[in-house]
Amino acid sequence: LKTGLLKWKPDYDSAATEYGKAAVAFKNAKQFDQAREACLREAEAHENNKAYLFIDFPDGIIPLTVALQEMQRLPEAVQLIEKASMMYLENGTPDTAAIALERAGKLIENVSPEKAVQLYQQAASVFENEERLRQALEMLGKASRLLVRGRRLDEAALSLQKEKSIYKEIENYPTCYKKTIAQVLVHLHRNDYVAAERCVRESYSIPGFNGSEDCAALEQLLEGYDQQDQDQVSEVCNLPLFKYMDNDYAKLGLTLVVPGGGIKKKSPNAAQDKARGPAAVGSHAEEEEDEYSGGLC
């Protein structure tokens, strides 16, 4: 980087290479503060050399991330990765930007799920703009599950709707059915029966949904919920169709409680009639009819 009479301009390219080697050496020696400093100097040298594609990623980001992890400074690492992703977008490499955002999301997921959701959604937007819909769906799926896990159900409902729309666009209809189930469970946990019913009704336009086992199970679930029949709701939510979904959605099914419901109560007379048999049921009905045969007065 030094200049003199015979060297008027710093050699940023060579400096960046040497700083990169130093960062790896410091990381291997577990001198993480020095590794972080070397990584930042490497990025600065690349920036001065107008070589934005090398800033922080893919080589520099590894020792930098490890160093900041060891130093318990994950938010700083995520901030730097976000900065790098913005540079990639500005310089025409959106795929690399999205991969960087995904990596940042994984890094911060256990520490700050809220931030991870934001990063996954940003990565999904980048992939979607590049028409890489399968990668966008993967990012949206991660965001939706984190939102459900954090009980941010209003946001989860919107995220699932976005997923479902893209799956419908690429004609992956069976997965649309599964997303409908997840949507209904989220809406019922929000105590919004109307939204859950509307969700199923709108899904009738998806080819093959009407008449599928997913549709039949959801109709049973909504019927039980509407009738405040906890037995029926629990029975439906224990079907393999629900139990073998992603864990976050399966838990929604297993913990679904009908508000003001509980086990549907049967009248004492009905229980006695069941024990006595069909004949007793008939005679009991006749007794009730005869009781009011002369009128209430």
C-alpha positions in Angstrom: 0.0 0.0 0.0 3.0 2.3 0.4 3.9 4.8 -2.3 7.1 6.5 -3.2 9.1 8.1 -6.0 8.9 5.0 -8.1 5.5 3.9 -7.0 2.8 6.5 -7.2 -0.3 4.3 -6.7 -1.0 1.7 -4.0 -1.2 -1.9 -5.3 -4.7 -2.6 -3.8 -5.0 -6.0 -5.6 -1.8 -7.4 -4.0 -2.7 -5.9 -0.7 -6.1 -7.6 -0.7 -4.5 -10.9 -1.4 -2.0 -10.5 1.5 -4.7 -9.4 3.9 -6.8 -12.4 2.9 -3.9 -14.8 3.7 -3.4 -13.0 7.0 -7.1 -13.3 7.9 -7.0 -17.1 7.4 -3.7 -17.4 9.4 -5.2 -15.4 12.3 -8.4 -17.5 12.2 -6.4 -20.7 12.3 -4.4 -19.3 15.3 -7.7 -18.4 17.0 -6.7 -14.8 17.1 -10.2 -13.7 16.1 -9.9 -10.0 16.7 -6.9 -9.8 14.4 -8.7 -12.0 11.8 -11.7 -9.6 11.8 -9.4 -6.6 11.3 -7.6 -8.4 8.4 -10.9 -9.3 6.7 -12.1 -5.7 7.0 -8.8 -4.4 5.5 -9.1 -6.9 2.7 -12.6 -5.7 1.9 -11.4 -2.1 2.0 -8.6 -2.9 -0.4 -11.0 -4.5 -2.8 -13.3 -1.5 -2.6 -10.5 0.9 -3.4 -9.6 -1.3 -6.3 -13.2 -1.1 -7.5 -13.4 -4.9 -7.2 -16.7 -5.1 -5.5 -17.4 -8.7 -6.3 -14.6 -9.8 -3.9 -15.7 -7.7 -0.9 -16.5 -10.0 2.1 -17.7 -12.9 -0.1 -17.1 -15.7 -0.9 -13.5 -16.0 0.4 -13.4 -13.2 2.9 -16.7 -13.9 4.5 -15.7 -17.3 5.9 -12.9 -16.2 8.2 -14.8 -13.0 9.1 -17.9 -15.0 10.0 -16.0 -17.5 12.1 -14.1 -14.7 13.9 -17.2 -12.8 14.8 -19.0 -16.0 15.8 -16.2 -16.8 18.2 -16.3 -13.3 19.5 -20.1 -13.5 20.1 -20.7 -10.6 17.7 -23.2 -12.1 15.3 -25.2 -8.9 14.7 -22.0 -7.3 13.4 -21.3 -10.2 11.1 -24.9 -10.0 9.7 -24.6 -6.3 9.2 -21.4 -6.8 7.2 -23.0 -9.6 5.1 -26.0 -7.3 4.4 -23.6 -4.6 3.2 -21.9 -7.1 0.9 -25.2 -8.3 -0.5 -26.2 -4.7 -1.4 -22.9 -4.3 -3.2 -23.6 -7.5 -5.2 -27.0 -6.2 -6.2 -25.6 -2.8 -7.3 -22.9 -4.6 -9.4 -25.2 -7.0 -11.2 -24.8 -10.3 -9.3 -28.1 -10.8 -7.5 -27.7 -14.6 -7.1 -24.6 -14.0 -4.9 -26.5 -11.3 -3.0 -29.4 -13.8 -2.3 -27.0 -16.5 -1.2 -25.2 -14.0 1.2 -28.6 -13.1 2.7 -29.5 -16.7 3.2 -26.2 -17.4 4.9 -26.8 -14.4 7.2 -30.2 -15.7 8.0 -28.8 -19.1 9.0 -26.2 -17.4 11.1 -28.6 -15.3 13.2 -31.6 -17.6 13.2 -31.1 -18.9 16.8 -30.2 -15.5 18.2 -32.7 -13.3 16.5 -35.5 -15.1 14.6 -37.0 -11.7 13.7 -33.9 -10.6 11.9 -33.6 -14.0 10.2 -37.2 -13.7 8.9 -36.3 -10.4 7.4 -33.2 -11.7 5.7 -35.0 -14.8 4.3 -37.7 -12.6 2.9 -35.1 -10.3 1.3 -33.4 -13.3 -0.2 -36.8 -14.6 -1.5 -37.5 -11.2 -3.2 -34.1 -11.3 -4.9 -34.6 -14.8 -6.2 -38.2 -14.0 -7.3 -37.0 -11.0 -9.3 -34.5 -13.3 -11.0 -37.4 -15.7 -11.7 -35.7 -18.4 -9.6 -39.0 -19.4 -8.0 -37.9 -22.6 -6.4 -35.2 -20.9 -4.5 -37.6 -18.1 -3.6 -40.0 -20.7 -2.2 -37.3 -22.3 -0.1 -36.6 -18.9 1.5 -40.3 -18.1 2.0 -40.8 -21.5 3.6 -38.1 -20.8 6.2 -39.6 -17.4 6.9 -43.1 -18.9 7.4 -41.9 -21.6 9.8 -40.0 -19.0 11.9 -43.1 -16.8 12.0 -45.2 -19.7 13.2 -42.6 -20.7 15.7 -42.5 -17.1 17.1 -46.4 -17.0 17.2 -46.4 -14.1 14.7 -49.5 -15.6 13.2 -50.8 -12.6 11.2 -47.5 -12.3 9.4 -47.3 -16.1 9.0 -50.8 -16.2 7.3 -49.5 -13.6 4.7 -46.3 -15.5 4.1 -48.1 -18.8 3.5 -50.5 -17.1 1.1 -47.4 -15.8 -0.8 -46.0 -19.3 -0.9 -49.2 -20.8 -2.1 -49.5 -18.3 -4.9 -46.1 -19.1 -6.3 -46.7 -22.9 -6.0 -49.9 -22.4 -7.9 -48.0 -20.4 -10.5 -45.5 -23.2 -11.1 -48.4 -25.7 -11.1 -47.3 -27.6 -8.0 -50.8 -28.3 -6.9 -50.3 -31.0 -4.3 -48.0 -28.6 -2.3 -50.8 -25.9 -2.6 -53.1 -28.3 -0.7 -50.5 -28.7 2.1 -50.1 -24.9 2.3 -53.9 -24.6 2.5 -53.9 -26.9 5.5 -51.1 -24.8 7.2 -53.1 -21.6 6.4 -56.3 -23.0 8.0 -54.4 -24.0 11.1 -52.8 -20.6 11.4 -56.2 -18.8 11.0 -57.9 -21.0 13.5 -55.1 -20.3 16.0 -55.8 -16.7 15.3 -59.5 -17.4 16.2 -60.5 -16.3 12.7 -62.9 -19.0 11.5 -64.1 -16.8 8.7 -60.6 -16.4 7.2 -60.0 -20.2 7.5 -63.3 -20.9 5.7 -62.6 -18.4 3.0 -59.1 -20.0 2.5 -60.7 -23.4 1.8 -63.4 -21.9 -0.4 -60.8 -20.1 -2.5 -58.7 -23.3 -2.8 -61.6 -25.0 -4.7 -60.2 -23.2 -7.8 -57.0 -25.2 -7.5 -57.1 -28.2 -9.9 -57.8 -31.4 -8.0 -58.3 -29.8 -4.6 -62.1 -30.4 -4.5 -62.5 -34.2 -3.8 -58.9 -34.6 -2.4 -58.3 -36.1 1.0 -56.9 -32.7 2.0 -60.2 -31.0 1.2 -62.3 -33.6 3.0 -60.1 -33.3 6.1 -60.3 -29.5 6.1 -64.1 -29.6 5.7 -64.3 -32.0 8.7 -62.0 -29.8 10.7 -64.0 -26.6 10.0 -67.3 -28.4 10.8 -65.9 -29.6 14.1 -64.6 -26.2 15.0 -67.9 -24.5 14.0 -69.9 -27.0 16.1 -67.5 -26.6 19.0 -66.7 -30.3 18.9 -63.2 -30.7 20.3 -63.4 -34.5 19.8 -63.8 -34.1 16.0 -61.2 -31.4 15.8 -58.6 -33.5 17.7 -59.5 -36.6 15.6 -58.9 -34.7 12.3 -55.6 -33.1 13.6 -54.3 -36.5 14.5 -54.6 -37.8 11.0 -51.3 -38.6 9.3 -52.1 -35.8 6.8 -51.6 -33.3 9.7 -49.1 -35.1 11.9 -46.5 -35.6 9.2 -46.4 -31.9 8.1 -43.4 -29.7 9.1 -43.0 -29.8 12.8 -44.1 -26.2 13.3 -47.4 -26.8 11.5 -48.0 -30.2 13.1 -47.7 -28.6 16.5 -50.4 -26.1 15.5 -52.7 -29.0 14.8 -51.9 -30.9 18.0 -52.5 -27.8 20.1 -55.6 -26.5 18.4 -58.4 -25.9 21.0 -61.9 -24.9 20.1 -62.7 -21.7 22.0 -65.6 -22.1 24.4 -65.9 -25.7 23.3 -64.2 -28.7 24.8 -65.6 -32.2 24.4 -69.1 -32.0 22.9 -71.5 -32.7 25.7 -74.3 -35.3 25.3 -77.5 -35.1 27.2 -77.9 -37.6 30.1 -81.0 -39.1 28.5 -79.0 -39.8 25.3 -76.3 -41.6 27.3 -78.9 -43.7 29.1 -80.7 -44.5 25.8 -77.4 -45.6 24.3 -77.0 -48.1 27.2 -80.5 -49.4 27.0 -80.6 -49.9 23.2 -82.9 -48.9 20.3 -86.1 -50.0 22.0 -85.5 -47.8 25.0 -84.8 -44.9 22.7 -88.2 -45.3 21.0 -90.1 -45.6 24.3 -88.3 -42.5 25.7 -89.2 -40.5 22.7 -92.9 -41.6 23.1 -92.8 -40.5 26.8 -91.5 -37.1 25.8 -94.3 -36.8 23.2 -97.0 -37.9 25.6 -95.8 -35.5 28.3 -96.9 -32.5 26.2 -99.7 -34.1 24.3 -102.3 -32.1 26.3 -100.5 -28.8 25.8 -98.3 -26.9 28.1 -101.2 -25.6 30.3 
